[in-house]
Amino acid sequence: MTPRGFAVPKPAVAIFDDDDQPVWTKPTEGQAYDFKVQEVNGQQYLSYWTGDDKIRGHGSGEWLVLNSSYKEQGRVKAMNGLTADLHELVITPDGTALITVYEARQVDRVDLNDLNTTLDSMYMWDCLFQEIDIANKELIFEWRASNHYGINDTFHEPGETGSADNPFDWFHINSVQKDKLGNYIVSARYTHSVTYIDGMTGSVLWILGGKRNNFQDLSDGNATDFAWQHDARLHDLDAFPQTMHDSISAHNLPLNGRRTQLLTLFDNAAEDILHSRPYSRGLLLELTYPSHPEKPLLTQQERDHPSPHSSYTARLIHPYVHPAHISSSSQGSLQLLPSQTLGEDPRLLIGYGFNAVWTTFDPNGTAVCDVRFAPSASWETGDVQSYRVFQSRWVGRPRTVPQVALAGDCDRNGDRVYVSWNGATEVRGWRVQTALHQRSRRWGRRDWFDVVSVEKKGFETGIALEGRMVFRWVRVVALDADGRELGASEPLELGRERAKRLFGQFVRAALRTRKLMVLSHVVAPVFALVVVFAGVVMWCVRVCARGQGVGAPILRSY
């Protein structure tokens, strides 16, 4: 996810585990969007967008791709002198990249007949998508909305937009997908439409929803009345093997010139103060359409008088509505989560975009997991939000080492070591080790001795040292599920860390008691005494170690 908003001071990308504990986070230069796992040739990568998102509703930037060590693998940029939009990057099985693009252009008055504007001409945001050969940085395919849609197809009012400095956003592309046939599916928020596009010619094969809907609605209008939607995806019928069992054998392959597929999308049903229904919903639709593009589209009369035998039909299989009837006026996502049991329907993960919520639904529409990462009082305020939310299997193996810190109250609770390893997904436990010398070979057998092993708990695990015998140096080793070592932290010198902590505690105590006038006269002498004391202790340890020999090392208790 990519938490952002007025109440999120530092933009970042973030990964959480099944217990909603942080796994990895990274601050970003500017706001990040569409953070997800992509797979190419059996290798997993992370991708996200960064750039200028101050343009309302879209952005101008580029895509970063990271490998499993969280190192930058490459960047994806738009072609033909344009910049990449924030809404979508899909890396296809062929290793190409699909991205959305926005470009400002001028429109003459003749194209503005039905718009509520007095302008003789206006500037608008034209919407494109590009398919790019990542390796060779070559443009493979480009599609432009204005070549196939008229500006009067929009449901969005121009308002005060339309100038060169503030173009009118009339189409608003927000998702693109390439199917097994090589065709493309595009979602456009402001035309309330999902468009199926020929992958060779770029021509429109059909339109679902909006003013130019080609489908008869077999569900009393509930399959085609979505509005301001996001994240439209086509699926084969066997994506829902239980629900679609009766239809799979008859319709999964083209039959009598017709093809049947499933479509999922997030129906916002809202845009700012406009609402077509009181809540947002996820939709699972069944679409039947001609398998040959030359088949003629439906006439208006055919759309007005639906028939089960018509060439283009849309049927609502199931809506997915949050128990709190959340209405999200922007952003959002819907992802299928395949079942681990063969033959079972998937669950559905819905991210509510402008509202800080993600929810997992059973196939029948029951919410089985509901996560809220900000109070409900912040919903629809823009304080905390995430454009999309994804769930994926991910193995992260950072090239860094675990980070450790010594903490505790010198007077009461003793020492505790806190350890974390940003991005390491295979860690299941931690082992504290100790040594008399940081890199010594004096004992001849092993440098580091085990003190205690504990289970990993959350992003950061605290381990008590009180009552345990330790040497001068301490480190923490990460363990996998089988107890194998994955990596070790840099060693901590306990005496030095205790002296630093004692000094910090004294400063905080002085500030709390407001004895600032004498601070400069007290801090220096006390700190000097602490340093001298630590040095004497370390000298004693060395002397004792030399006297004990190899077989009997001196231990200290912290």
Residue pairs with C-beta under 8 A, 6 or more apart in sequence:
1 13
1 14
1 16
1 35
1 351
1 358
1 386
1 388
1 389
1 390
2 11
2 12
2 13
2 14
2 31
2 32
2 33
2 34
2 35
2 48
2 386
2 387
2 388
3 11
3 12
3 14
3 356
3 373
3 384
3 385
3 386
4 11
4 31
4 32
4 384
4 385
4 386
4 387
5 356
5 374
5 382
5 383
5 384
5 385
6 381
6 382
6 383
7 374
7 378
7 383
7 384
8 383
8 384
10 27
11 27
11 28
11 30
11 31
11 32
12 25
12 26
12 27
12 28
12 32
13 25
13 26
13 28
13 32
13 35
13 46
13 48
14 22
14 24
14 25
14 35
15 22
15 23
15 24
15 25
15 394
15 396
15 423
16 22
16 23
17 23
17 425
19 458
20 371
21 458
21 459
22 458
22 459
23 396
23 423
23 425
23 459
24 70
24 396
24 398
24 422
24 423
25 422
26 70
28 48
28 50
29 50
30 50
30 51
30 52
30 53
30 61
31 50
31 53
32 48
32 49
32 50
33 48
33 49
33 50
33 53
33 59
33 86
33 87
33 387
33 388
34 47
34 48
34 49
34 86
34 87
34 88
34 89
34 387
34 388
35 46
35 47
35 48
35 388
35 390
36 46
36 47
36 48
36 388
36 390
36 392
37 44
37 45
37 46
37 390
37 392
37 393
37 394
38 44
38 45
38 46
38 47
38 65
38 89
38 90
38 91
39 45
39 91
40 91
40 93
40 95
41 95
43 67
43 68
44 68
44 394
44 395
45 65
45 66
45 67
45 68
45 73
45 91
46 65
46 66
46 70
46 394
47 63
47 64
47 65
47 66
47 76
47 89
47 91
48 63
48 64
49 59
49 61
49 62
49 63
49 64
49 84
49 85
49 86
49 89
50 61
50 62
50 64
51 59
51 60
51 61
51 62
51 83
51 84
51 86
52 59
52 60
52 61
53 59
53 61
53 86
55 102
56 169
57 169
57 172
57 330
58 85
58 86
58 87
58 100
58 102
58 125
58 169
58 172
59 85
59 86
60 83
60 84
60 85
60 102
61 83
61 84
61 86
62 75
62 76
62 77
62 78
62 83
62 84
63 75
63 76
63 77
63 84
63 89
63 97
63 99
64 72
64 75
65 72
65 73
65 74
65 75
65 76
65 91
66 72
66 73
67 73
68 395
68 396
68 397
69 396
69 397
69 398
69 399
70 396
70 398
70 423
71 399
74 134
76 84
76 89
76 97
76 99
76 132
76 134
77 83
77 84
78 84
78 85
78 99
78 101
78 130
78 132
79 130
79 132
79 137
79 138
79 139
79 142
80 130
80 139
80 142
82 101
82 103
82 128
82 130
83 101
84 99
84 100
84 101
85 99
85 100
85 101
85 102
85 173
86 387
87 100
87 173
87 174
87 175
88 98
88 99
88 100
88 129
88 174
88 175
88 176
89 97
89 98
89 99
90 97
90 98
90 176
90 177
90 178
91 97
91 98
91 134
92 98
92 131
92 178
95 133
95 134
95 135
96 131
96 132
96 133
96 134
96 140
97 131
97 132
97 134
98 129
98 130
98 131
98 132
98 176
98 177
98 178
98 184
99 129
99 130
99 132
99 176
100 127
100 128
100 129
100 173
100 174
100 175
100 176
101 127
101 128
101 129
101 130
102 125
102 126
102 127
102 128
102 173
103 125
103 126
103 128
104 123
104 124
104 125
104 126
104 164
104 167
105 123
105 124
105 126
105 146
105 167
106 121
106 122
106 123
106 124
106 164
107 121
107 122
107 123
107 124
107 151
108 120
108 121
109 119
109 120
109 121
111 150
111 151
111 152
112 119
112 121
112 122
112 151
112 152
113 152
114 152
115 151
115 152
115 154
115 158
116 157
116 158
117 158
117 162
119 162
122 158
122 162
122 163
122 167
122 168
123 162
123 163
123 164
123 166
123 167
123 168
124 146
124 151
124 162
124 167
124 168
124 169
124 170
125 167
125 168
125 169
125 170
125 171
125 172
126 144
126 145
126 146
126 171
127 144
127 145
127 146
127 171
127 172
127 173
127 188
128 142
128 143
128 144
128 145
128 173
129 142
129 143
129 173
129 176
129 184
129 186
130 139
130 141
130 142
131 139
131 140
131 141
131 142
131 178
132 138
132 139
132 140
133 139
133 140
141 199
141 202
143 184
143 186
143 197
143 202
145 171
145 173
145 188
146 171
147 202
148 195
148 202
148 203
148 204
149 171
149 188
149 191
149 212
151 168
151 170
153 191
153 193
153 210
153 211
153 212
154 170
154 171
154 190
154 191
155 190
155 191
155 192
155 210
155 211
155 227
156 168
156 169
156 170
156 172
156 190
156 271
158 168
158 170
160 166
161 167
161 168
161 169
162 168
169 190
170 190
170 191
171 188
171 190
171 191
172 188
172 189
172 190
172 191
173 186
173 187
173 188
173 189
174 187
174 188
174 189
174 230
174 231
175 185
175 186
175 187
175 230
175 231
175 232
175 233
176 184
176 185
176 186
176 187
177 184
177 185
177 232
177 233
177 234
178 184
178 199
179 185
179 234
181 199
182 199
182 200
183 196
183 197
183 198
183 199
183 205
184 196
184 197
184 199
185 194
185 195
185 196
185 197
185 232
185 233
185 234
185 263
186 194
186 195
186 197
186 232
187 193
187 194
187 229
187 230
187 231
187 232
187 265
188 194
188 195
188 210
189 228
189 229
189 230
189 268
189 271
190 228
191 210
191 211
192 209
192 210
192 211
192 226
192 227
192 228
192 229
193 207
193 208
193 209
193 210
193 212
193 213
194 207
194 208
194 209
194 229
194 232
194 263
194 265
195 204
195 206
195 207
195 208
196 204
196 205
196 206
196 207
196 208
196 289
197 203
197 204
197 205
198 204
198 205
198 293
203 293
205 289
205 293
206 214
206 215
206 289
206 297
206 312
207 213
207 214
208 214
208 215
208 224
208 263
208 285
208 287
208 314
209 224
209 225
209 226
209 229
213 224
213 303
214 289
214 297
214 298
214 303
214 312
215 223
215 224
215 287
215 289
215 298
215 303
215 312
215 313
215 314
216 298
216 302
216 303
216 306
216 307
216 310
216 312
216 313
216 314
217 223
217 224
217 225
217 306
217 313
217 314
217 315
218 306
218 308
218 313
218 314
218 315
219 314
219 315
219 316
222 316
222 319
223 283
223 285
223 314
223 315
223 316
224 314
225 276
226 265
226 267
226 269
226 283
227 267
227 268
227 269
227 270
227 271
227 276
228 267
228 268
228 269
228 270
228 271
228 274
228 276
228 329
228 330
229 265
229 266
229 267
229 268
230 265
230 266
230 268
230 331
230 332
230 333
230 353
231 264
231 265
231 266
231 332
231 333
231 334
231 388
232 263
232 264
232 265
233 263
233 264
233 265
233 334
233 336
234 261
234 262
234 263
235 261
235 262
235 263
235 264
235 336
236 252
236 261
236 262
237 244
237 247
237 248
237 251
237 252
237 260
237 261
237 262
238 244
238 248
238 252
239 262
239 336
239 346
240 262
240 284
240 317
240 345
240 346
240 363
241 248
241 343
241 344
241 345
242 343
242 344
242 345
242 363
243 317
243 318
243 345
243 363
244 262
244 286
244 317
247 260
247 286
251 258
251 259
251 260
251 288
252 260
254 291
257 290
257 291
257 292
257 295
258 288
258 289
258 290
258 291
258 311
259 288
259 289
259 290
259 291
260 286
260 287
260 288
261 286
261 287
262 284
262 285
262 286
262 287
262 317
263 283
263 284
263 285
263 286
263 287
264 282
264 283
264 284
264 285
264 334
264 336
264 348
265 282
265 283
265 285
265 334
266 280
266 281
266 282
266 283
266 332
266 333
266 334
266 350
266 351
266 353
267 280
267 281
267 282
267 283
268 280
268 328
268 329
268 330
268 332
268 353
269 275
269 276
269 277
269 278
269 279
269 280
269 281
269 327
270 276
270 280
270 327
270 328
270 329
271 329
271 330
272 329
275 327
278 325
278 327
279 321
279 322
279 325
279 326
279 327
280 322
280 326
280 327
280 328
280 332
280 352
281 319
281 320
281 321
282 319
282 320
282 321
282 334
282 348
282 350
282 361
283 316
283 318
283 319
283 320
283 334
284 316
284 317
284 318
284 319
284 320
284 348
285 314
285 315
285 316
285 317
286 314
286 315
286 317
287 313
287 314
288 311
288 312
288 313
289 311
289 312
289 313
290 311
290 312
295 311
297 312
298 310
298 311
298 312
302 310
306 313
318 363
318 364
318 365
319 365
320 334
320 348
320 350
320 361
320 365
321 365
322 350
322 352
322 357
322 359
322 367
322 370
323 367
323 370
324 376
326 352
326 355
326 357
326 379
327 380
328 352
328 353
328 354
328 355
328 380
329 354
329 380
330 353
330 354
331 351
331 352
331 353
331 354
331 385
331 386
331 387
331 388
332 350
332 351
332 352
332 353
332 354
332 388
333 349
333 350
333 351
333 353
333 387
333 388
333 389
333 390
334 348
334 349
334 350
334 351
335 348
335 349
335 350
335 351
335 389
335 390
335 391
336 346
336 347
336 348
336 349
337 346
337 347
337 348
337 349
337 360
337 391
338 346
339 345
339 346
339 347
345 363
346 363
347 360
347 361
347 362
347 363
347 368
348 360
348 361
348 363
349 358
349 359
349 360
349 361
349 389
349 390
349 391
350 358
350 359
350 360
350 361
351 357
351 358
351 386
351 388
351 389
351 390
352 358
352 359
353 385
353 386
353 387
353 388
354 379
354 380
354 382
354 385
355 379
355 380
355 385
356 372
356 373
356 374
356 378
356 379
356 383
356 384
356 385
356 386
357 370
357 371
357 372
357 373
357 379
358 371
358 386
358 389
359 367
359 369
359 370
359 371
360 367
360 368
360 369
360 370
361 367
361 368
362 368
373 384
373 386
374 383
374 384
378 384
394 425
395 425
395 426
396 423
396 424
396 425
397 424
397 425
397 426
398 421
398 422
398 423
398 424
400 421
400 422
400 423
401 421
401 487
401 488
401 489
401 490
402 419
402 420
402 421
402 424
402 430
402 476
402 477
402 478
402 487
402 488
402 489
403 419
403 420
403 421
403 422
403 489
404 417
404 418
404 419
404 474
404 475
404 476
404 489
404 490
404 492
405 417
405 418
406 415
406 416
406 417
406 418
406 474
406 492
406 494
406 497
406 498
406 501
407 415
407 416
407 417
407 418
407 462
407 501
408 414
408 415
408 416
408 501
409 505
410 498
410 501
410 502
410 505
413 466
414 464
414 465
414 466
414 467
414 558
415 464
415 465
415 466
415 494
415 498
415 558
416 462
416 463
416 464
416 465
416 466
417 432
417 462
417 463
417 465
417 474
417 476
417 492
418 460
418 461
418 462
418 463
419 430
419 460
419 461
419 463
419 476
419 489
420 459
420 460
420 461
421 427
421 478
421 487
424 478
424 486
424 487
426 480
426 481
426 486
427 456
427 478
427 479
427 480
427 486
428 455
428 456
428 479
428 480
428 481
429 453
429 454
429 455
429 456
429 478
429 479
429 483
430 453
430 454
430 456
430 461
430 463
430 476
430 477
430 478
430 479
431 450
431 451
431 452
431 453
431 454
431 476
431 477
431 479
431 485
432 450
432 451
432 452
432 453
432 454
432 463
432 465
432 468
432 470
432 474
432 475
432 476
432 477
433 448
433 449
433 450
433 451
433 474
433 475
433 476
433 477
433 488
434 448
434 449
434 451
434 469
434 470
434 471
434 473
434 474
434 475
435 447
435 448
435 449
435 471
435 472
435 473
435 475
435 491
436 442
436 471
436 472
436 473
436 541
436 545
436 553
436 554
437 447
437 472
437 473
438 473
438 491
438 493
439 447
440 447
441 447
442 550
443 550
443 553
444 550
445 550
448 475
449 471
449 553
451 465
451 468
451 469
451 470
451 474
452 463
452 468
453 479
454 461
454 463
455 461
463 476
465 474
465 558
466 558
467 557
468 557
468 558
469 555
469 556
469 557
470 494
470 555
470 556
470 557
470 558
471 541
471 553
471 554
471 555
471 556
472 493
472 494
472 495
472 538
472 541
472 556
473 491
473 492
473 493
473 494
474 491
474 492
474 494
475 488
475 489
475 490
475 491
475 492
476 488
476 489
477 485
477 486
477 487
477 488
477 489
478 485
478 486
478 487
478 488
479 485
479 486
480 486
494 556
494 558
495 534
495 537
495 538
496 534
498 534
498 558
499 530
499 531
499 533
499 534
502 530
503 523
503 526
503 527
503 530
506 523
506 526
507 519
507 523
510 516
510 519
510 522
510 523
515 522
541 554
541 556
544 554
545 553
545 554
548 554
